[in-house]
Each structure stands twice: as structure tokens, then as C-alpha cells.
């Protein structure tokens, strides 16, 4: 924890955390799912976790049901 604080202080409070890689591929996930690919195949093709695929598709379904 202390080393992390030192690093954040060195960056002058500009710590932004890890970049969300799976969310950047959300459009590809939805496209491949629409093509009928399995969740596992989508995850393998895009290099993300299966849980991320499910999360993206669940969020998409929630958004489309609200409209």
C-alpha cells in the first residue's frame, strides 16, 4: 500500500488505474454474438474473459429492454 501511494504521489495524483480492455471491444462482442458465436468462442477470439463477454451482453440486453 505504501509503495502504491509513493507511486501515485510521484505521478502527482494522476493515477488512473488499469485501462478497461474488454469494454473497448463491446461492439465486437455484440457483433459476434449476433452472428451466433458461442460466448467461449467470442472470448477466445477477442482475448478477453468469458465473464467479460457475459457482462457486456447483459449490459446490452438491459439497455435494449429499457428503450
Beta strands, then each sheet from edge to edge (+ up, - down):
end
